[in-house]
Amino acid sequence: HYVPPFSDVLNWKSFSVEVPVSEIPNLKNILASISPRQYIRMQRRVVQIRRHFE
């Protein structure tokens, strides 16, 4: 089981999409299923937390 870095302080699900290895063949469909509204929310969130990655 993979634990993302900074998971104790970051809610990864608020700005990322976790795709299990077994679902990689479906990646295009998984990403296409993200609504524009959800995509914008995730994008805004990643801008807010990017300081953790610098």
C-alpha positions as CSV (number, residue, x, y, z in Angstrom):
1,H,0.0,0.0,0.0
2,Y,1.4,3.4,-1.1
3,V,1.3,6.3,1.3
4,P,1.8,9.6,-0.4
5,P,4.3,12.1,1.0
6,F,3.0,14.6,3.5
7,S,-0.2,12.6,3.9
8,D,-0.3,13.6,7.5
9,V,-0.9,17.3,6.5
10,L,-2.2,17.0,3.0
11,N,-5.6,15.7,1.8
12,W,-4.3,14.2,-1.5
13,K,-7.8,13.3,-2.6
14,S,-8.7,17.1,-2.7
15,F,-6.1,17.7,-5.5
16,S,-5.1,14.4,-7.1
17,V,-6.5,11.2,-8.7
18,E,-5.2,7.9,-7.3
19,V,-5.1,5.3,-10.0
20,P,-4.2,1.7,-9.0
21,V,-1.8,-0.1,-11.2
22,S,-4.5,-2.5,-12.3
23,E,-6.6,0.5,-13.6
24,I,-3.8,2.1,-15.7
25,P,-5.4,0.7,-18.9
26,N,-8.5,2.7,-18.0
27,L,-6.6,5.9,-17.2
28,K,-8.1,7.9,-20.1
29,N,-11.6,7.0,-19.0
30,I,-10.9,7.7,-15.4
31,L,-9.5,11.2,-16.2
32,A,-12.3,11.9,-18.7
33,S,-14.8,11.2,-15.9
34,I,-13.6,14.1,-13.9
35,S,-16.1,17.0,-14.3
36,P,-14.8,20.4,-15.3
37,R,-16.1,21.7,-11.9
38,Q,-14.2,19.1,-10.0
39,Y,-11.1,19.7,-12.1
40,I,-11.1,23.4,-11.4
41,R,-11.5,22.7,-7.6
42,M,-8.6,20.3,-7.7
43,Q,-6.5,22.8,-9.7
44,R,-7.2,25.6,-7.2
45,R,-6.4,23.3,-4.3
46,V,-3.0,22.3,-5.8
47,V,-2.1,26.0,-6.1
48,Q,-2.9,26.4,-2.4
49,I,-0.7,23.5,-1.3
50,R,2.2,23.8,-3.8
51,R,4.4,25.3,-1.1
52,H,4.7,21.8,0.4
53,F,6.4,20.7,-2.9
54,E,8.9,23.6,-3.2
